[in-house]
Amino acid sequence: MAATMKTPNISQRATRQRGFTLIECMISVALLTIGSIGLLGVFGLAVKASQTSQEDMLARQLASETMESIYTAINSSEISWTQINNVSNGGIFMDGIQNVMCAGPDGILDTADDTACLTASGATCPNGGIECLTEPGPDGILGTPDDVILSLANYQRTVVIGALTDSSGNPIQTLRSATITITYSPPNTTAQKTYVLNEYVSEYH
C-alpha cells in the first residue's frame, strides 16, 4: 500500500510563514534608538575631551615647571630651608591664586619678584605680561611679525607648602609637602578645571 503525504492546509502554511508584528517592530526600533543615544553620548564625550586636550597638557606643563622651580630653590645656596615656605609662614612663595608670570631675578616661579613674560620676538606678552605661547604664523618662521600669540591669561597658579608630621604628631623639620594647583577655563566653556600636582620636598638635596 503506497504511503500518502498529508498536505498542510492553508491556515497551517499561514502560521508557519507569519512575519514580525507591528508591536515587535516598535520594540526593535525603541531598542535601536536607546542604543544610538548611548553611542551619541560617548561620541560627545570624545569630542569634548579632544577639544580640551591641549589645555590639559598646558596645565600639566605649568605644574611641572613650578615644581621644578621649587627644587631649584631647595638646591640654591642663596635660599635657606626656612624660606621654602609660603609668605604667610616666613617663606618666599606667594599665598593664594596668582597669575602665571615668569620667574624674576631669583629664577624661582611664584615669588614676589616674578616679572612679565616675553614673546619669541622679545615683546612683552599681552594681558600685562602674563605668560604666553608664541607659534609661527603663515610663513612658518618663529620670531617674525606674523607670529600667533596665545595668552595664558585663563590659567592661574597656586603654590602651597605644607608641614608634615610623624606618627606621633610631631612636625618633621626636614620634610614638607608641595602642592601645585593650576586652575584654568577651557575655550567655549564657563566651567573651570583644575590640575593638582603634589610631591614631598626634603631639606637634603
N, C-alpha and C positions, 0 to 999 in steps of 0.2 A: 504493500500500500504506500503510495507516494506521500511524502511529508508535505504539508501545506504551510505556507508562510502567512502570518497574520499581518495584514496591512493596517498601520495605525490610522485611526480616524482623523478627521480634520481638527478636532479640539485638542488631541494629543500633540499633533505637529505644531499647533499654535503655541502650546505650553512650552515645548522644547525650544522654540525659536524666539521666545519673548526677549526684547531688548531692555535697556535701562528705563526705569520710570522717571517721571518728572521730579519726584522727591529725591531720588538718588542723584540725579544730575545737579540739583540745587545744593545738596550736601557736598558734592565734589567741588563745585565752584566755590563754596564757602571755605572749604579746607584749603583750596589753592590760593584764595585771597588772603587768608591768615598767614600762610607761608610766605607769600610775596611781600606782605607788610613787614614781616620779620627780616627778610633779606634787605629791604629798603632801609630799615633801621641800622643794620650792620654797615651797609654802604655809606650811609650818612656819617656814622662814627669814623669810618676810614677816611672819608674826605676831610672831616674836621681835624683829624689827627695829622694828616699830611699838610694842612694849611698852617698849623702851629708848630711844625717840627723845627723850623728854623729858629723861632723864638725860644723854644725849649732848649735847643742846642746853645744859643747865646747865653741863656740863664745859667746853664751848667758851666760854660766857659768863664763867665764873670765870677761865679762862686769859686771855681778852681784858682783863678788868678788872685782872688782875695786871700784864700787860704795860703797860697804860696807867699803872699806878701807877709802874712803872719810869721811863717817860718823864716823869711828873710829878716824880720825884726828880731826873732829869737837868736839868729846866728850873727847878728850885727853886734860888734863890740861897743857901738855907740849907744845901744839901748839896754837898759838893765831889765832883769826879770820882773821886777815890780812894776815896770812900765807896760808890760804885756798884759794890759787890762783896759777896761773902758774908762773914759774920762771921769765918770762918777766914782770910780774906785781908785783914782790916782794914776790911771794909765794914759795911753796915747790914742786909743781907738774911740772914735766918736760914738756918742749914745744915740739911739733911735734910728729912724729911717733917714737915709742920705741919698742924694742924687749920685749917679755914677760918674765921678770925676776921675782925673788921672793923678798919679802919685806926684807929690811935690818934692822938695829938696831931700827929704828923708828917704825917698824911694819906697814908702810904705803906703798902701791904699787905706782910705777911710780914716785918715788922721787930719788934724787941723790945718796942715799946710798943703792939702790937696789943691791942685791947680786945674785950669782949663785945659781941655784936650785939643789936639791939633789934627787937621786932616792930613792926607798924604802930601798935599802941596804946601803945607805949613800954615794954612789959615786956621783961625780958631773955629772949633766946631760950633754949630748953631745951638740955640737954646742955652746961651750963657756958658758955652764951653763944655756942656755935658758930653760924655764920651760918644763918639760917632764912628761909623764904619765908612770907609771910602772904597767904592767899587769903580772899576774902569767903565767909562761911558762907551758910546758907539765906536770910538776909534780903537778901543781895546787896550789903551795905554793908561797906566795909572799915573796920577800926578799932573794930568792935563786939565784944561778948563771944562771939559765935558764930563768930568768925573761925577758919579752919583753919590751923594752924601746921605747916609742912613743914620739918623739920630737915635740914640738910645734913651731919649727922654722918658719913654714909657717904662723904663727899668729903674728900680730903686734897690738899695742895698742896706742891710742891717748886719752889724757885727756885734756879737755878744760873747764876751769872755767870762766864763763862769768858774766858780771854785768847785773843787771836788773834795769829798770826804771819804774816809776809810770806813770799815765796817763798824767802828765804834763811834762814828760821827765826828771824828777829829779831822780838821782840814788837812789836805795833802799840800804841803807848801811848794812842792816841785812839779806839780801836775795840775793842768787846768783844761777845761773844755772850751773849744772854739766853735761857735755856731754861726754860719753864714746863711742869711736868708735873702734870696733875690725875689722881689715882687714885681710882676710885670703884667701888662694887659695885651693879649694878642690882638692883631688888627681885626676890625669889623666886629668887635665884641666889647661889651662893657664889663664882662666878668674878669676878675683878677686871678692870676695863677701865682703859685709860689714854688720855688725850688730851694730846698734846705740841704746844706752840707754841714755835717757835724764830725769833728775829729778831736782827739786829745793832743795837747801840746805839752812838751816837757821842758824843764829848765835846762836839761842836759842835751847838748847838741847831738 
